Amino acid sequence: MMHPDDPLHVADCAACQAAARPPAGVDLGRVWMEVAGRTWSRPRGPMERLASRLLSSPGLARALVTTPSLFRAYVVATAAILVAGAVFERGTGAPLVAVLAPALAGVGIAYAYGPGADGAFELSRSMPISAQMVLLARAVAVFTLNAAIALAVSIIASGAFDVAIDWLAPMTAVSGLALAVATLSRSAATGVAAGLIAWFATVVASAGGTGRLDTAATAGWLIPAYVLIAVTGALVAVRVSGRLPVARD
């Protein structure tokens, strides 16, 4: 039988209390210190020093630069996929960048914060700054970077700025939905799945009458729905992030 993950229930449930106890012989304090040492002993690089000055918080800067979806490998992969889509778009006319940009942003946002994605999650929760602040800093950084890459690639592919920003509204909506689901489920993979399924379902549904894949990005009547989803997702993520459990000795 599944027991609810609720402090009131755990306080009165002997089975949950027993399951929460560490195995005999495991020194969680020592393990914690080793993890903390590996994460926080890394020398500060130029980006972290810049972030520390801008944010006026060394702890928040370290939490920001350890964001999984800001690692070099993910950024390079994102740029490569968008460039490949832009090349294909210029050759065929298929609006791939408008479809790929929201999807990639949703993936990046889902892997920005939480126990299912972030190796430094417990450490970021132990810092003298709120979980909501860490979540906000990481989400804004990931979204801004993805938007900048996609915007540059889209302008090159389409040659027009107004066309290039059409996908920003759905990009925000997919990001908000993916982040909310990832935070609620404590699983980045679940957040990615929710964001991608919702976005591609919207693309297919909106293309049904026109045959154009970019209808989901350019249809003005969808913008209020995108804004509502983005705002709701952000509020849910911020609300839930403050209640995510932290490992205890």
C-alpha positions in Angstrom: 0.0 0.0 0.0 1.3 3.4 -0.9 1.7 5.8 2.0 1.2 9.5 1.4 4.3 11.7 1.6 2.9 14.0 4.2 4.6 15.1 7.5 1.4 14.6 9.5 1.0 11.0 8.2 4.7 10.2 8.8 4.4 11.5 12.4 1.8 8.9 13.2 3.0 6.0 10.9 5.5 3.6 12.4 6.2 2.0 9.0 7.0 5.3 7.3 9.3 6.3 10.2 11.1 2.9 10.0 11.5 3.3 6.2 12.9 6.8 6.7 15.7 5.6 9.1 19.1 5.2 7.4 20.5 1.6 7.2 22.6 0.6 10.1 26.3 1.4 9.7 25.7 4.2 7.2 27.2 7.6 8.3 25.0 10.0 6.4 26.8 12.9 7.9 30.1 11.7 6.3 28.5 11.0 3.0 26.9 14.5 3.0 30.3 16.1 3.8 31.9 14.2 0.9 29.2 15.3 -1.6 29.4 18.9 -0.3 33.2 18.9 -0.5 33.2 17.7 -4.1 30.6 20.3 -5.2 31.7 23.3 -3.3 35.5 22.8 -3.5 35.5 23.3 -7.2 37.4 26.5 -8.1 35.2 29.5 -9.2 35.4 30.1 -12.9 34.9 33.5 -14.7 31.2 32.9 -15.2 30.6 32.1 -11.6 32.6 35.1 -10.5 30.5 37.3 -12.8 27.2 35.7 -11.6 28.4 36.3 -8.0 28.9 40.0 -8.6 25.6 40.4 -10.5 23.5 38.4 -8.0 25.5 39.6 -4.9 25.4 36.0 -3.6 28.2 33.5 -4.0 25.9 30.7 -2.9 23.3 31.5 -5.5 26.0 31.9 -8.2 27.3 28.4 -7.4 23.7 27.0 -7.5 23.3 28.7 -10.9 26.4 27.4 -12.6 25.7 23.9 -11.4 22.4 23.8 -13.3 22.4 20.6 -15.3 20.8 22.2 -18.4 23.4 25.0 -18.4 26.3 22.5 -18.8 28.4 23.0 -21.9 27.3 19.6 -23.4 23.6 20.5 -23.2 24.1 24.0 -24.6 26.1 22.6 -27.6 23.5 19.9 -28.3 20.7 22.5 -28.2 22.5 24.8 -30.6 23.4 21.9 -32.9 19.8 20.7 -33.1 18.5 24.2 -33.9 21.2 24.8 -36.5 20.4 21.5 -38.2 16.7 22.5 -38.1 17.5 25.9 -39.6 19.6 24.4 -42.4 16.7 22.0 -43.2 14.2 24.9 -43.0 16.2 27.0 -45.5 16.3 24.0 -47.9 12.7 22.8 -47.7 10.7 25.7 -46.2 9.5 23.6 -43.4 9.3 25.8 -40.2 11.3 23.4 -38.0 12.9 26.1 -35.7 9.4 27.3 -34.6 8.6 23.7 -33.7 11.9 22.7 -32.1 12.6 25.9 -30.0 9.7 25.4 -27.6 10.4 21.7 -27.3 14.1 22.2 -26.5 13.3 24.9 -24.0 10.9 22.6 -22.2 13.5 19.9 -21.9 16.1 22.4 -20.5 13.7 23.9 -18.0 12.6 20.5 -16.8 16.2 19.7 -16.0 16.9 23.0 -14.3 15.9 22.1 -10.8 14.7 19.3 -8.6 15.8 16.1 -6.9 15.3 14.1 -10.1 17.7 16.1 -12.2 20.1 18.1 -10.0 23.0 16.4 -8.3 23.5 19.5 -6.2 19.8 19.7 -5.2 20.3 18.9 -1.6 23.2 21.3 -1.3 21.2 24.1 -2.9 18.4 23.4 -0.4 20.9 23.8 2.4 22.1 27.3 1.4 20.9 30.4 3.2 18.7 31.4 0.3 15.2 30.2 -0.5 14.4 27.3 -2.9 12.2 29.7 -4.8 15.1 32.0 -5.5 17.3 29.1 -6.8 14.4 27.9 -9.0 13.8 31.4 -10.3 17.5 32.1 -11.1 17.9 28.8 -12.8 14.7 28.9 -14.8 15.4 32.5 -16.0 18.9 31.6 -17.0 18.0 28.4 -18.9 15.0 30.1 -20.7 17.1 33.2 -21.6 19.9 31.1 -23.0 17.6 28.9 -25.0 15.6 31.8 -26.3 18.8 33.7 -27.4 20.2 30.6 -29.3 16.8 29.9 -30.9 16.3 33.6 -31.8 19.7 33.9 -33.5 19.2 30.7 -35.4 15.7 31.6 -36.4 16.6 35.0 -37.7 19.4 33.4 -39.8 16.9 30.9 -41.1 14.0 33.2 -41.8 15.7 36.5 -42.3 13.0 38.3 -40.4 12.9 39.4 -36.8 9.1 39.4 -36.4 8.8 35.9 -37.7 11.6 34.8 -35.4 9.8 35.8 -32.2 6.5 34.0 -33.0 7.5 30.9 -31.0 8.3 32.9 -27.8 4.8 32.6 -26.4 4.5 28.8 -26.9 8.1 28.4 -25.7 7.1 30.1 -22.4 4.0 27.9 -22.1 5.9 24.6 -22.7 8.6 25.7 -20.3 6.1 26.6 -17.6 4.2 23.3 -18.0 7.4 21.2 -18.1 8.8 22.9 -15.0 5.5 22.5 -13.0 5.1 18.8 -13.8 8.8 18.1 -13.1 8.6 19.9 -9.8 5.3 18.2 -8.8 6.4 14.7 -9.8 10.0 15.2 -8.7 11.1 13.8 -12.0 12.7 15.7 -14.8 11.8 13.0 -17.3 8.1 13.3 -16.4 8.3 17.0 -16.9 10.0 16.6 -20.3 7.3 14.1 -21.4 4.5 16.3 -20.3 5.9 19.3 -22.1 6.7 17.5 -25.3 3.5 15.6 -25.6 1.4 18.8 -25.0 3.4 20.8 -27.5 3.5 18.3 -30.3 -0.2 17.6 -29.7 -0.9 21.3 -30.2 1.3 21.4 -33.3 -0.5 18.5 -34.9 -4.0 19.7 -33.9 -3.4 23.3 -35.2 -1.8 22.0 -38.4 -4.8 19.8 -39.2 -6.7 22.5 -41.0 -3.7 24.3 -42.7 -1.0 21.7 -43.1 1.6 24.1 -41.7 3.5 23.0 -38.7 4.1 26.6 -37.5 0.4 27.4 -37.1 0.8 26.5 -33.4 3.4 29.3 -33.0 1.8 31.9 -35.2 -1.9 31.5 -34.3 -2.8 34.7 -32.4 -5.9 33.1 -30.7 -3.6 30.6 -28.9 -1.5 33.3 -27.2 -3.9 33.8 -24.2 -3.9 30.1 -23.6 0.0 30.1 -23.7 0.2 32.9 -21.3 -2.2 31.3 -18.9 -0.4 28.0 -19.0 3.0 29.7 -18.5 1.8 31.8 -15.5 0.0 28.8 -13.9 3.0 26.5 -14.4 5.4 29.1 -12.9 3.2 29.6 -9.8 2.8 25.9 -9.3 6.5 25.3 -9.5 7.3 28.2 -7.1 4.7 27.0 -4.7 5.8 23.3 -4.7 9.6 24.0 -4.7 9.5 25.3 -1.2 8.0 22.0 0.0 10.3 19.5 -1.7 11.9 17.2 0.9 15.5 17.6 2.1 17.5 14.6 3.2 18.1 14.6 7.0 20.6 12.8 9.2 
